[in-house]
């Protein structure tokens, strides 16, 4: 990746969090030529996911990842992000000039303030898809958008990383991140519940391939709704 601060095209990337998001973003960046230095994983399920998505990438402690990485990706639940950043600042492990990227939709870069005080470069990049934690997400990333927020001098870095993950970057202001998260969260939650209920109802009717039947109707309905919104 060529950036305005002269960084080389190949970054050493460390991933904190082996949930549905972190391993997928790691695989996407590895596919773009970056080197994965390690991933943190605690539970058996997260260890299995890390091995499946990132075979051969070492499982390291959070402190080891920060020590060895030029780019640190914080792919942890939103509720845990602030405490994690503050705790690591207290331990004095952040490194000046290090890129630190979090994936939480509701936060801009303000949540990284304790790390910024140690000299890190803050980036907020949220892929606007629902992750499964599998290779299916890599294809979905290629058809998706990343919501990016960063200080103006380093915004091109955040945008470039989104592109390298396969997505199209969309800049959202710091003050709008929370509202964005509420809007997208409400829509995806409602859609997930409605689709699950509808598929179950069709299955009870004895309809074959209820998911495919419903999917066909949904695709056309969403397409019409989006076309109408563009026309207004």
C-alpha positions, 0 to 999 in steps of 0.5 A, a space after each residue: 500500500 502506498 500512503 502519504 506518509 511513505 509507508 511501504 506496500 507491505 505491512 506486518 498486520 496483527 489481529 486482535 480478536 478471532 470472532 467472525 470479523 478479524 480472521 476474514 479481514 486478515 485473509 483479505 489483507 493477506 490476499 492483498 500482499 500484507 504479512 500476517 504476524 499473528 492473531 489473538 484467540 482464546 476460546 476453542 471456537 475462535 482458535 478453530 476459526 483462526 486455524 481455518 481462515 488463517 492456517 499457519 498464522 501464529 496465535 499470540 498474546 495481545 501484547 505480542 501482537 502489538 509489539 510485532 505489528 505495523 498495523 493492529 486490527 481491533 476486531 472485538 465486540 463494540 462493548 469491549 473496545 473502549 476498555 481494551 484500548 484503555 487497558 493497553 494504554 495503561 500497560 504502555 504497549 502502544 507504539 508511536 507511528 503504529 496504525 491501529 484500526 478498529 471495526 466497530 460501526 458505532 465509533 469513529 476514532 475518538 475511542 482510540 484516544 488513549 492509544 493516540 496519546 501514545 502516538 498511534 495513527 487511528 483508523 476506523 473501518 467498518 465493513 457494512 456486511 453481516 459476517 459469517 466468519 467463513 470464506 463466504 465473507 471474502 466474496 461478500 466483501 468484494 461486493 460491499 462498502 466499508 465505512 471509514 473515519 480517520 483524521 484527514 491526513 491519514 484518511 487515504 490510508 483507511 480508504 486504501 485498506 478498505 479497497 485492499 480488503 475488496 470493498 468500496 470506502 465510504 467516508 462517514 464523519 466522526 459525529 455520524 458514526 453512532 447514528 449510522 450504526 443504529 440505522 444499519 443495525 435496525 435494518 439488518 436485525 429486522 431483516 434477519 428476524 423477518 427472513 427466518 420467520 418467513 422461511 419457517 412458515 414456507 417450510 411448514 406449508 411444504 414448499 420446496 426450497 423455501 429459502 430460494 423462493 423467498 430469496 427471489 422475492 426479496 431480491 426483487 423487492 429490495 431492488 425496487 425499493 432502492 430504485 425508488 429511493 434513487 428516484 426521489 
